[in-house]
Amino acid sequence: MTEYKPENFPFYIMFESVTFDEDYHHEFKGHRSISVEELPPSCHRPNPSKQHFSSKVSFVSRQSRQCVSKALNAFLNTGDGGCVYLGITDDGIVRGIQLTDFQQHHIELNVVDLMTRYSPPVPSDRIKIRFVPVITKAITNVTAYLEKLKQNRIEHEFNMKPHIMRTYDMCWCDYDADIRMSHNKILAPYVVEIQVLKFEVPPVTVETIGYDYLKYFYPIYESEEDNCHFRREASVNNFSKQEIYAISMDETETFCSKIINKLLKEKKQLQEENNTKMIL
């Protein structure tokens, strides 16, 4: 399996296909509903399914849109890193999301808030967020356009007005964006890259293991819905406690086997050195 490396594109091109597909390390989203509470009611639609021993039809709620949290949780629990791209649709086409500076800050705070709701909370150094500009083919001087975006960024104290999170209702920053657009203000589109960095295992030595051996295993996080998701190819799967237990046992066995093999090797070397001394 290939190692995850962030793409780090300086910009994306509107309506063009990206050069990579949804896979083990990449997830596309055409929206910015970060947590499950941000999914609007319209995303919950009835799913007709026939009941056993009955001709009646029951309607079970089904989500037509999946929140970003599921993919982030899966990347964290898989431990190999990955990235969710907001503004790229499932077919790999760049659509972008129009955002003001206020809305960008809202997304940043939203992700931070989400990570504190996981159990255990996710360290801040595991997540990185980039707002990558989306340009159109009509833009002839790309360098000047990107520089203008930087210069136009509003410099102020963002914490003057709290953002409304954990709801599908509009925040004040969304109303502000609507007002700007109603005054013919064109908002710049972005692809929001939410990167989950790979879990880095400390160097393993027999001398440094001690009782703090848990630091050599990447933690399993429960999402805000109390679920544990894992990445499998280009899909997100919810694992049961039994499946998580089996994964943990396999990892423990692999980890302990390395230490045992290292100790056996050192034992053999010591025996050979002792035998050599006895001969001499």
Buried (B, 14 or more C-beta within 10 A) or exposed (E): EEEBEBBEBEBBBBEEEBEBEBBBBBBBBBBBBBBBBBBEEEBEEEEEEEEEEEEEEEEEEEEEBBBBBBBBBBBBBBBBBBBBBBBBEEEBBBBBBBBBBBBBBBBBBBBBBBBEBBEEEBEEEBBBBBBBBBBEEEBEEEEEBBEEBEEEEEEEEBEEEEBEBBEEEEBEBBEBBEEBEEEEEEBBBBBBBBBBBBBEEEEEEEEEBEEEBEEBBBBBBBBBBEBBBBBEEBBBEBBEEEEBEEBEEEBEEEBEEEBEEEEEEEEEEEEEEEEEEEEE
